[in-house]
Amino acid sequence: MSNYIGFISLVLLSTHVTGLPDGAPSSACSDMVPGHLPTSVKGEPPYQINVEGASYQPGTPLTGSITSPSEHVILGVLLEARYVTHPSQLVGEFTPTSEDFKTVCGDNHKSAMTHANPNKKNNVTFSWNPPSTPGEDIIFRLTVVESWFPSKYWLNITSQRINGCSKKLKFKSHDTEDPCSVF
């Protein structure tokens, strides 16, 4: 009888231990916690978000990458852009840069980027499309899964602050939106 209970427990537990090779579920969009057993890693993450530029403008995509030392592979990701002053609000849309990734979250299912397969990745590139109106400063937030079993993942990796370029500047007799000019 105890073997039977042990077997059933193992089967039930294995349904919660398996990784999510097809990407993060929509339930992870708010807290960015993957659907694995809770074994997040504490300390300085070996992963970094690199963004090409310190500001964004409506209509101009922003590109970047997620990098890691070679001994730290990337199996899964969940990447989101959020307003600094409203950190629970997702902003903009992601465009997958390869078939290894897809978009999830938000009303249009494009507010975040996640992995589309369980392949190992050492360098991830992304393209983010800002909202159509000038906005607030943002940060990119990232969860990285390093191994499926045992589950090992890093939460709340953040980029540098990205300027929303929504300053209104005065020129002679009229106001002009020139979001990133500095005088």
Buried (B, 14 or more C-beta within 10 A) or exposed (E): EEEEEEEEEEEEEEEEEEBBBEBBBEEBBEEBBBEBEEEBEEEEBBBEBBBEEEBBBBEEBBBBBBBBEEEBBBBBBBBBBBBEEEEEEBBBBBBBBEEBBBBBBBEEEBBBBBBBBBEEBEEBBBBBBBBEEBBBBBBBBBBBBBBBEEBBBBBEBBBEBBBBBBBEEEEEEEEEBBBBEEE
